[in-house]
Amino acid sequence: LDDVKGRMLEDIVLLETCKAATRSQEVFKFKFDIRGEYDMVIYDKNTNTCRIYEVKHSDKIVEQQTRFLRMEELNEITEKRFGKIAGKYVIYRGKTQDVDGIQYVNVEEYLNSLALLKKYNSTNKNKTNS
């Protein structure tokens, strides 16, 4: 059941992030040929930077959650393909905080910020189209 909840949360976060993304951003899950994956990558074509994410159903901070975010080999592959990594994140059900350079972000806060961003983007889009 926890695995199903985890996959559902990943899908919700990915879908909502895609809906809030700007035209210069690509949002996707990235699987490596060698091993591992990022649950979400946000690539900004304008700045040639990316942010990498793990999405966890847990409310606990566990070092194992960040293993792929910390793997130098995976980071190098990512930067060759999607530009400099501008941030590493774990979206989870616990408190928002920084742990050794990785941002742990509460999922509810993250999704609420997307809703505000989406509203802001649509308001500005309407102003420029007027």
DRENTORKOL-3810 file (N, C-alpha, C; in nm, 4 decimals):
REM DRENTORKOL-3810
@n.u->0.0828; n.v->-0.1200; n.w->0.0000; ca.u->0.0000; ca.v->0.0000; ca.w->0.0000; c.u->0.0876; c.v->0.1270; c.w->0.0000
@n.u->0.1970; n.v->0.1232; n.w->0.0777; ca.u->0.2858; ca.v->0.2396; ca.w->0.0807; c.u->0.3495; c.v->0.2655; c.w->-0.0560
@n.u->0.3828; n.v->0.1574; n.w->-0.1284; ca.u->0.4386; ca.v->0.1741; ca.w->-0.2633; c.u->0.3389; c.v->0.2422; c.w->-0.3560
@n.u->0.2128; n.v->0.2022; n.w->-0.3461; ca.u->0.1076; ca.v->0.2613; ca.w->-0.4299; c.u->0.0904; c.v->0.4088; c.w->-0.3940
@n.u->0.0874; n.v->0.4394; n.w->-0.2663; ca.u->0.0746; ca.v->0.5788; ca.w->-0.2225; c.u->0.1928; c.v->0.6611; c.w->-0.2730
@n.u->0.3114; n.v->0.6036; n.w->-0.2677; ca.u->0.4313; ca.v->0.6726; ca.w->-0.3152; c.u->0.4244; c.v->0.7035; c.w->-0.4635
@n.u->0.3828; n.v->0.6055; n.w->-0.5427; ca.u->0.3715; ca.v->0.6278; ca.w->-0.6876; c.u->0.2619; c.v->0.7303; c.w->-0.7193
@n.u->0.1518; n.v->0.7232; n.w->-0.6456; ca.u->0.0441; ca.v->0.8204; ca.w->-0.6672; c.u->0.0916; c.v->0.9618; c.w->-0.6355
@n.u->0.1669; n.v->0.9769; n.w->-0.5270; ca.u->0.2177; ca.v->1.1092; ca.w->-0.4906; c.u->0.3140; c.v->1.1600; c.w->-0.5977
@n.u->0.4019; n.v->1.0728; n.w->-0.6466; ca.u->0.4925; ca.v->1.1101; ca.w->-0.7558; c.u->0.4140; c.v->1.1599; c.w->-0.8764
@n.u->0.3103; n.v->1.0861; n.w->-0.9143; ca.u->0.2296; ca.v->1.1234; ca.w->-1.0306; c.u->0.1592; c.v->1.2570; c.w->-1.0105
@n.u->0.1059; n.v->1.2799; n.w->-0.8907; ca.u->0.0366; ca.v->1.4057; ca.w->-0.8617; c.u->0.1338; c.v->1.5227; c.w->-0.8712
@n.u->0.2499; n.v->1.5084; n.w->-0.8072; ca.u->0.3503; ca.v->1.6155; ca.w->-0.8086; c.u->0.3959; c.v->1.6440; c.w->-0.9517
@n.u->0.4241; n.v->1.5392; n.w->-1.0277; ca.u->0.4696; ca.v->1.5552; ca.w->-1.1657; c.u->0.3628; c.v->1.6245; c.w->-1.2510
@n.u->0.2394; n.v->1.5795; n.w->-1.2415; ca.u->0.1300; ca.v->1.6376; ca.w->-1.3196; c.u->0.1081; c.v->1.7846; c.w->-1.2845
@n.u->0.1011; n.v->1.8154; n.w->-1.1570; ca.u->0.0762; ca.v->1.9537; ca.w->-1.1158; c.u->0.1929; c.v->2.0457; c.w->-1.1533
@n.u->0.3147; n.v->1.9923; n.w->-1.1458; ca.u->0.4312; ca.v->2.0724; ca.w->-1.1848; c.u->0.4287; c.v->2.0985; c.w->-1.3353
@n.u->0.3919; n.v->1.9972; n.w->-1.4136; ca.u->0.3798; ca.v->2.0158; ca.w->-1.5593; c.u->0.2781; c.v->2.1240; c.w->-1.5918
@n.u->0.1658; n.v->2.1244; n.w->-1.5214; ca.u->0.0607; ca.v->2.2231; ca.w->-1.5475; c.u->0.1046; c.v->2.3650; c.w->-1.5126
@n.u->0.1954; n.v->2.3782; n.w->-1.4141; ca.u->0.2398; ca.v->2.5110; ca.w->-1.3701; c.u->0.3645; c.v->2.5596; c.w->-1.4433
@n.u->0.4284; n.v->2.4726; n.w->-1.5183; ca.u->0.5559; ca.v->2.5076; ca.w->-1.5845; c.u->0.5350; c.v->2.6145; c.w->-1.6913
@n.u->0.6385; n.v->2.6930; n.w->-1.7120; ca.u->0.6359; ca.v->2.7946; ca.w->-1.8170; c.u->0.6783; c.v->2.7308; c.w->-1.9494
@n.u->0.6703; n.v->2.8074; n.w->-2.0566; ca.u->0.7077; ca.v->2.7550; ca.w->-2.1882; c.u->0.8546; c.v->2.7173; c.w->-2.1974
@n.u->0.9376; n.v->2.7833; n.w->-2.1172; ca.u->1.0819; ca.v->2.7544; ca.w->-2.1232; c.u->1.1208; c.v->2.6346; c.w->-2.0367
@n.u->1.0252; n.v->2.5779; n.w->-1.9654; ca.u->1.0564; ca.v->2.4668; ca.w->-1.8754; c.u->1.0023; c.v->2.3342; c.w->-1.9282
@n.u->1.0825; n.v->2.2313; n.w->-1.9105; ca.u->1.0384; ca.v->2.0951; ca.w->-1.9377; c.u->1.0391; c.v->2.0207; c.w->-1.8053
@n.u->0.9338; n.v->1.9443; n.w->-1.7799; ca.u->0.9201; ca.v->1.8697; ca.w->-1.6548; c.u->0.9037; c.v->1.7225; c.w->-1.6900
@n.u->0.9860; n.v->1.6368; n.w->-1.6293; ca.u->0.9819; ca.v->1.4951; ca.w->-1.6642; c.u->1.0504; c.v->1.4104; c.w->-1.5576
@n.u->1.0236; n.v->1.2811; n.w->-1.5639; ca.u->1.0944; ca.v->1.1823; ca.w->-1.4831; c.u->1.2139; c.v->1.1369; c.w->-1.5663
@n.u->1.3284; n.v->1.1126; n.w->-1.5012; ca.u->1.4478; ca.v->1.0756; ca.w->-1.5770; c.u->1.5091; c.v->0.9478; c.w->-1.5215
@n.u->1.5145; n.v->0.8443; n.w->-1.6067; ca.u->1.5756; ca.v->0.7169; ca.w->-1.5694; c.u->1.7112; c.v->0.7059; c.w->-1.6366
@n.u->1.8099; n.v->0.6647; n.w->-1.5613; ca.u->1.9450; ca.v->0.6488; ca.w->-1.6130; c.u->1.9626; c.v->0.5086; c.w->-1.6698
@n.u->2.0463; n.v->0.4974; n.w->-1.7742; ca.u->2.0769; ca.v->0.3662; ca.w->-1.8324; c.u->2.1507; c.v->0.2773; c.w->-1.7332
@n.u->2.2387; n.v->0.3375; n.w->-1.6562; ca.u->2.3231; ca.v->0.2578; ca.w->-1.5666; c.u->2.2468; c.v->0.2089; c.w->-1.4442
@n.u->2.1841; n.v->0.2985; n.w->-1.3713; ca.u->2.1002; ca.v->0.2650; ca.w->-1.2561; c.u->2.0445; c.v->0.3927; c.w->-1.1979
@n.u->1.9303; n.v->0.3807; n.w->-1.1383; ca.u->1.8715; ca.v->0.4937; ca.w->-1.0701; c.u->1.7846; c.v->0.5819; c.w->-1.1571
@n.u->1.7183; n.v->0.6747; n.w->-1.0883; ca.u->1.6299; ca.v->0.7696; ca.w->-1.1555; c.u->1.6073; c.v->0.8896; c.w->-1.0661
@n.u->1.5666; n.v->0.9986; n.w->-1.1284; ca.u->1.5143; ca.v->1.1134; ca.w->-1.0560; c.u->1.3631; c.v->1.1087; c.w->-1.0755
@n.u->1.2900; n.v->1.1265; n.w->-0.9671; ca.u->1.1440; ca.v->1.1251; ca.w->-0.9780; c.u->1.0940; c.v->1.2422; c.w->-1.0611
@n.u->1.1696; n.v->1.3534; n.w->-1.0586; ca.u->1.1299; ca.v->1.4679; ca.w->-1.1398; c.u->1.2523; c.v->1.5539; c.w->-1.1686
@n.u->1.2566; n.v->1.6050; n.w->-1.2908; ca.u->1.3567; ca.v->1.7029; ca.w->-1.3317; c.u->1.2799; c.v->1.8203; c.w->-1.3912
@n.u->1.3205; n.v->1.9402; n.w->-1.3529; ca.u->1.2675; ca.v->2.0602; ca.w->-1.4179; c.u->1.3855; c.v->2.1242; c.w->-1.4897
@n.u->1.3801; n.v->2.1212; n.w->-1.6221; ca.u->1.4863; ca.v->2.1763; ca.w->-1.7061; c.u->1.4406; c.v->2.3100; c.w->-1.7618
@n.u->1.5200; n.v->2.4136; n.w->-1.7404; ca.u->1.4895; ca.v->2.5458; ca.w->-1.7933; c.u->1.5779; c.v->2.5706; c.w->-1.9147
@n.u->1.5147; n.v->2.5730; n.w->-2.0324; ca.u->1.5883; ca.v->2.5912; ca.w->-2.1586; c.u->1.6527; c.v->2.7289; c.w->-2.1685
@n.u->1.5894; n.v->2.8307; n.w->-2.1102; ca.u->1.6440; ca.v->2.9663; ca.w->-2.1191; c.u->1.7756; c.v->2.9818; c.w->-2.0439
@n.u->1.7849; n.v->2.9193; n.w->-1.9276; ca.u->1.9051; ca.v->2.9337; ca.w->-1.8452; c.u->1.9978; c.v->2.8131; c.w->-1.8554
@n.u->1.9540; n.v->2.7089; n.w->-1.9244; ca.u->2.0273; ca.v->2.5822; ca.w->-1.9346; c.u->2.0675; c.v->2.5307; c.w->-1.7955
@n.u->1.9684; n.v->2.5301; n.w->-1.7061; ca.u->1.9865; ca.v->2.4758; ca.w->-1.5716; c.u->1.8735; c.v->2.3783; c.w->-1.5435
@n.u->1.8932; n.v->2.2964; n.w->-1.4409; ca.u->1.7882; ca.v->2.2036; ca.w->-1.4021; c.u->1.7829; c.v->2.1915; c.w->-1.2505
@n.u->1.6705; n.v->2.1449; n.w->-1.2042; ca.u->1.6513; ca.v->2.1119; ca.w->-1.0627; c.u->1.6085; c.v->1.9659; c.w->-1.0590
@n.u->1.6660; n.v->1.8906; n.w->-0.9665; ca.u->1.6366; ca.v->1.7476; ca.w->-0.9596; c.u->1.5643; c.v->1.7159; c.w->-0.8285
@n.u->1.4709; n.v->1.6201; n.w->-0.8377; ca.u->1.3811; ca.v->1.5928; ca.w->-0.7260; c.u->1.3636; c.v->1.4431; c.w->-0.7009
@n.u->1.3460; n.v->1.4115; n.w->-0.5737; ca.u->1.2931; ca.v->1.2828; ca.w->-0.5305; c.u->1.1611; c.v->1.3143; c.w->-0.4631
@n.u->1.0626; n.v->1.2299; n.w->-0.4815; ca.u->0.9313; ca.v->1.2480; ca.w->-0.4187; c.u->0.9080; c.v->1.1265; c.w->-0.3301
@n.u->0.8832; n.v->1.1518; n.w->-0.2014; ca.u->0.8673; ca.v->1.0436; ca.w->-0.1050; c.u->0.7368; c.v->1.0608; c.w->-0.0285
@n.u->0.6691; n.v->0.9500; n.w->-0.0038; ca.u->0.5450; ca.v->0.9539; ca.w->0.0726; c.u->0.5727; c.v->0.9661; c.w->0.2224
@n.u->0.6949; n.v->0.9523; n.w->0.2626; ca.u->0.7349; ca.v->0.9534; ca.w->0.4030; c.u->0.7319; c.v->1.0936; c.w->0.4626
@n.u->0.7208; n.v->1.1009; n.w->0.5951; ca.u->0.7352; ca.v->1.2285; ca.w->0.6642; c.u->0.8678; c.v->1.2329; c.w->0.7400
@n.u->0.9534; n.v->1.1358; n.w->0.7157; ca.u->1.0832; ca.v->1.1236; ca.w->0.7817; c.u->1.1958; c.v->1.1586; c.w->0.6844
@n.u->1.3059; n.v->1.2087; n.w->0.7401; ca.u->1.4270; ca.v->1.2335; ca.w->0.6616; c.u->1.5181; c.v->1.1131; c.w->0.6805
@n.u->1.5489; n.v->1.0478; n.w->0.5690; ca.u->1.6343; ca.v->0.9293; ca.w->0.5703; c.u->1.7394; c.v->0.9499; c.w->0.4606
@n.u->1.8659; n.v->0.9281; n.w->0.4933; ca.u->1.9738; ca.v->0.9523; ca.w->0.3973; c.u->1.9532; c.v->0.8756; c.w->0.2667
@n.u->1.8983; n.v->0.7563; n.w->0.2743; ca.u->1.8754; ca.v->0.6722; ca.w->0.1557; c.u->1.7862; c.v->0.7426; c.w->0.0517
@n.u->1.7014; n.v->0.8341; n.w->0.0978; ca.u->1.6120; ca.v->0.9063; ca.w->0.0060; c.u->1.6889; c.v->0.9900; c.w->-0.0959
@n.u->1.8090; n.v->1.0303; n.w->-0.0610; ca.u->1.8844; ca.v->1.1227; ca.w->-0.1457; c.u->1.9997; c.v->1.0563; c.w->-0.2199
@n.u->2.0061; n.v->0.9258; n.w->-0.2180; ca.u->2.1223; ca.v->0.8554; ca.w->-0.2761; c.u->2.1450; c.v->0.8916; c.w->-0.4222
@n.u->2.0388; n.v->0.9003; n.w->-0.5034; ca.u->2.0556; ca.v->0.9335; ca.w->-0.6442; c.u->2.0887; c.v->1.0815; c.w->-0.6630
@n.u->2.0354; n.v->1.1678; n.w->-0.5760; ca.u->2.0658; ca.v->1.3104; ca.w->-0.5839; c.u->2.2128; c.v->1.3370; c.w->-0.5521
@n.u->2.2738; n.v->1.2534; n.w->-0.4692; ca.u->2.4122; ca.v->1.2727; ca.w->-0.4260; c.u->2.5143; c.v->1.1985; c.w->-0.5117
@n.u->2.4723; n.v->1.1092; n.w->-0.5997; ca.u->2.5671; ca.v->1.0309; ca.w->-0.6801; c.u->2.6336; c.v->1.1184; c.w->-0.7859
@n.u->2.7654; n.v->1.1385; n.w->-0.7717; ca.u->2.8406; ca.v->1.2241; ca.w->-0.8640; c.u->2.8268; c.v->1.1787; c.w->-1.0090
@n.u->2.8303; n.v->1.0487; n.w->-1.0308; ca.u->2.8195; ca.v->0.9954; ca.w->-1.1676; c.u->2.6875; c.v->1.0374; c.w->-1.2321
@n.u->2.5792; n.v->1.0283; n.w->-1.1570; ca.u->2.4479; ca.v->1.0680; ca.w->-1.2099; c.u->2.4405; c.v->1.2192; c.w->-1.2279
@n.u->2.4992; n.v->1.2941; n.w->-1.1343; ca.u->2.5013; ca.v->1.4409; ca.w->-1.1456; c.u->2.5757; c.v->1.4853; c.w->-1.2710
@n.u->2.6889; n.v->1.4201; n.w->-1.3015; ca.u->2.7668; ca.v->1.4546; ca.w->-1.4211; c.u->2.6879; c.v->1.4268; c.w->-1.5488
@n.u->2.6214; n.v->1.3126; n.w->-1.5548; ca.u->2.5382; ca.v->1.2792; ca.w->-1.6715; c.u->2.4279; c.v->1.3838; c.w->-1.6885
@n.u->2.3666; n.v->1.4206; n.w->-1.5772; ca.u->2.2573; ca.v->1.5179; ca.w->-1.5791; c.u->2.3053; c.v->1.6540; c.w->-1.6287
@n.u->2.4189; n.v->1.6996; n.w->-1.5777; ca.u->2.4684; ca.v->1.8319; ca.w->-1.6162; c.u->2.5137; c.v->1.8370; c.w->-1.7618
@n.u->2.5654; n.v->1.7266; n.w->-1.8136; ca.u->2.6017; ca.v->1.7236; ca.w->-1.9561; c.u->2.4779; c.v->1.7379; c.w->-2.0438
@n.u->2.3686; n.v->1.6825; n.w->-1.9979; ca.u->2.2479; ca.v->1.6803; ca.w->-2.0803; c.u->2.1535; c.v->1.7981; c.w->-2.0559
@n.u->2.1439; n.v->1.8428; n.w->-1.9293; ca.u->2.0431; ca.v->1.9435; ca.w->-1.8934; c.u->2.1012; c.v->2.0668; c.w->-1.8260
@n.u->2.2305; n.v->2.0893; n.w->-1.8378; ca.u->2.2918; ca.v->2.2081; ca.w->-1.7795; c.u->2.3176; c.v->2.1940; c.w->-1.6304
@n.u->2.3676; n.v->2.3013; n.w->-1.5739; ca.u->2.4059; ca.v->2.3020; ca.w->-1.4320; c.u->2.2867; c.v->2.2678; c.w->-1.3427
@n.u->2.3120; n.v->2.1864; n.w->-1.2411; ca.u->2.2084; ca.v->2.1538; ca.w->-1.1431; c.u->2.1956; c.v->2.2726; c.w->-1.0488
@n.u->2.0803; n.v->2.3375; n.w->-1.0511; ca.u->2.0554; ca.v->2.4573; ca.w->-0.9717; c.u->1.9968; c.v->2.4258; c.w->-0.8346
@n.u->1.9556; n.v->2.3019; n.w->-0.8125; ca.u->1.9003; ca.v->2.2647; ca.w->-0.6830; c.u->1.8659; c.v->2.1175; c.w->-0.6764
@n.u->1.8766; n.v->2.0644; n.w->-0.5552; ca.u->1.8413; ca.v->1.9242; ca.w->-0.5296; c.u->1.7359; c.v->1.9235; c.w->-0.4196
@n.u->1.6271; n.v->1.8488; n.w->-0.4443; ca.u->1.5113; ca.v->1.8546; ca.w->-0.3557; c.u->1.4543; c.v->1.7166; c.w->-0.3258
@n.u->1.3971; n.v->1.7054; n.w->-0.2068; ca.u->1.3132; ca.v->1.5916; ca.w->-0.1721; c.u->1.1788; c.v->1.6503; c.w->-0.1337
@n.u->1.0754; n.v->1.6105; n.w->-0.2055; ca.u->0.9396; ca.v->1.6516; ca.w->-0.1712; c.u->0.8832; c.v->1.5384; c.w->-0.0869
@n.u->0.8390; n.v->1.5725; n.w->0.0343; ca.u->0.7923; ca.v->1.4698; ca.w->0.1273; c.u->0.6858; c.v->1.5290; c.w->0.2197
@n.u->0.6373; n.v->1.4505; n.w->0.3155; ca.u->0.5265; ca.v->1.4956; ca.w->0.3990; c.u->0.5715; c.v->1.5628; c.w->0.5281
@n.u->0.7018; n.v->1.5756; n.w->0.5498; ca.u->0.7541; ca.v->1.6377; ca.w->0.6719; c.u->0.7715; c.v->1.7880; c.w->0.6580
@n.u->0.8469; n.v->1.8441; n.w->0.7534; ca.u->0.8701; ca.v->1.9877; ca.w->0.7628; c.u->0.9724; c.v->2.0334; c.w->0.6579
@n.u->0.9490; n.v->2.1494; n.w->0.5962; ca.u->1.0430; ca.v->2.2067; ca.w->0.4993; c.u->1.1696; c.v->2.2490; c.w->0.5717
@n.u->1.2847; n.v->2.2033; n.w->0.5188; ca.u->1.4134; ca.v->2.2358; ca.w->0.5802; c.u->1.5276; c.v->2.1984; c.w->0.4873
@n.u->1.6463; n.v->2.2512; n.w->0.5158; ca.u->1.7669; ca.v->2.2193; ca.w->0.4405; c.u->1.8469; c.v->2.1166; c.w->0.5197
@n.u->1.8901; n.v->2.0105; n.w->0.4526; ca.u->1.9735; ca.v->1.9084; ca.w->0.5152; c.u->2.0934; c.v->1.8841; c.w->0.4246
@n.u->2.2083; n.v->1.9310; n.w->0.4653; ca.u->2.3329; ca.v->1.9110; ca.w->0.3902; c.u->2.3220; c.v->1.9521; c.w->0.2435
@n.u->2.2615; n.v->2.0680; n.w->0.2181; ca.u->2.2530; ca.v->2.1202; ca.w->0.0816; c.u->2.1384; c.v->2.0647; c.w->-0.0015
@n.u->2.0593; n.v->1.9767; n.w->0.0558; ca.u->1.9410; ca.v->1.9243; ca.w->-0.0143; c.u->1.8181; c.v->1.9819; c.w->0.0540
@n.u->1.7312; n.v->2.0430; n.w->-0.0263; ca.u->1.6104; ca.v->2.1045; ca.w->0.0269; c.u->1.5005; c.v->2.0000; c.w->0.0435
@n.u->1.4560; n.v->1.9807; n.w->0.1653; ca.u->1.3397; ca.v->1.8971; ca.w->0.1914; c.u->1.2201; c.v->1.9904; c.w->0.1932
@n.u->1.1210; n.v->1.9630; n.w->0.1068; ca.u->1.0073; ca.v->2.0519; ca.w->0.0902; c.u->0.8790; c.v->1.9751; c.w->0.1219
@n.u->0.7983; n.v->2.0338; n.w->0.2081; ca.u->0.6700; ca.v->1.9725; ca.w->0.2418; c.u->0.5813; c.v->1.9700; c.w->0.1179
@n.u->0.5221; n.v->1.8554; n.w->0.0890; ca.u->0.4453; ca.v->1.8370; ca.w->-0.0344; c.u->0.3248; c.v->1.9310; c.w->-0.0415
@n.u->0.2584; n.v->1.9532; n.w->0.0692; ca.u->0.1424; ca.v->2.0425; ca.w->0.0682; c.u->0.1863; c.v->2.1863; c.w->0.0363
@n.u->0.2964; n.v->2.2301; n.w->0.0975; ca.u->0.3493; ca.v->2.3638; ca.w->0.0685; c.u->0.3911; c.v->2.3732; c.w->-0.0781
@n.u->0.4554; n.v->2.2681; n.w->-0.1287; ca.u->0.5000; ca.v->2.2668; ca.w->-0.2684; c.u->0.3812; c.v->2.2803; c.w->-0.3634
@n.u->0.2785; n.v->2.1986; n.w->-0.3437; ca.u->0.1621; ca.v->2.2019; ca.w->-0.4325; c.u->0.0884; c.v->2.3349; c.w->-0.4223
@n.u->0.0797; n.v->2.3921; n.w->-0.3024; ca.u->0.0163; ca.v->2.5236; ca.w->-0.2870; c.u->0.0961; c.v->2.6311; c.w->-0.3594
@n.u->0.2287; n.v->2.6224; n.w->-0.3551; ca.u->0.3106; ca.v->2.7216; ca.w->-0.4260; c.u->0.2910; c.v->2.7101; c.w->-0.5770
@n.u->0.2706; n.v->2.5881; n.w->-0.6260; ca.u->0.2437; ca.v->2.5693; ca.w->-0.7692; c.u->0.1121; c.v->2.6348; c.w->-0.8088
@n.u->0.0113; n.v->2.6208; n.w->-0.7232; ca.u->-0.1193; ca.v->2.6812; ca.w->-0.7520; c.u->-0.1062; c.v->2.8330; c.w->-0.7608
@n.u->-0.0284; n.v->2.8918; n.w->-0.6699; ca.u->-0.0067; ca.v->3.0366; ca.w->-0.6741; c.u->0.0709; c.v->3.0772; c.w->-0.7989
@n.u->0.1739; n.v->2.9989; n.w->-0.8329; ca.u->0.2540; ca.v->3.0270; ca.w->-0.9522; c.u->0.1689; c.v->3.0181; c.w->-1.0783
@n.u->0.0853; n.v->2.9160; n.w->-1.0848; ca.u->-0.0020; ca.v->2.8982; ca.w->-1.2011; c.u->-0.0981; c.v->3.0169; c.w->-1.2147
@n.u->-0.1537; n.v->3.0598; n.w->-1.1027; ca.u->-0.2449; ca.v->3.1742; ca.w->-1.1037; c.u->-0.1705; c.v->3.3009; c.w->-1.1475
@n.u->-0.0494; n.v->3.3203; n.w->-1.0952; ca.u->0.0322; ca.v->3.4357; ca.w->-1.1318; c.u->0.0655; c.v->3.4337; c.w->-1.2810
@n.u->0.1070; n.v->3.3167; n.w->-1.3321; ca.u->0.1422; ca.v->3.3052; ca.w->-1.4743; c.u->0.0225; c.v->3.3326; c.w->-1.5644
@n.u->-0.0953; n.v->3.2828; n.w->-1.5271; ca.u->-0.2126; ca.v->3.3050; ca.w->-1.6118; c.u->-0.2575; c.v->3.4505; c.w->-1.6067
@n.u->-0.2416; n.v->3.5164; n.w->-1.4918; ca.u->-0.2767; ca.v->3.6579; ca.w->-1.4805; c.u->-0.1841; c.v->3.7422; c.w->-1.5671
@n.u->-0.0546; n.v->3.7145; n.w->-1.5616; ca.u->0.0414; ca.v->3.7894; ca.w->-1.6438; c.u->0.0231; c.v->3.7608; c.w->-1.7917
@n.u->-0.0126; n.v->3.6381; n.w->-1.8255; ca.u->-0.0362; ca.v->3.6015; ca.w->-1.9658; c.u->-0.1558; c.v->3.6824; c.w->-2.0189
@n.u->-0.2612; n.v->3.6936; n.w->-1.9386; ca.u->-0.3786; ca.v->3.7693; ca.w->-1.9801; c.u->-0.3459; c.v->3.9180; c.w->-1.9969
@n.u->-0.2571; n.v->3.9724; n.w->-1.9121; ca.u->-0.2200; ca.v->4.1135; ca.w->-1.9220; c.u->-0.1410; c.v->4.1403; c.w->-2.0500
@n.u->-0.0532; n.v->4.0482; n.w->-2.0880; ca.u->0.0252; ca.v->4.0693; ca.w->-2.2095; c.u->-0.0571; c.v->4.0460; c.w->-2.3350
@n.u->-0.1610; n.v->3.9662; n.w->-2.3253; ca.u->-0.2481; ca.v->3.9420; ca.w->-2.4408; c.u->-0.3502; c.v->4.0542; c.w->-2.4592
@n.u->-0.3657; n.v->4.1409; n.w->-2.3568; ca.u->-0.4666; ca.v->4.2487; ca.w->-2.3640; c.u->-0.4204; c.v->4.3641; c.w->-2.4474
END
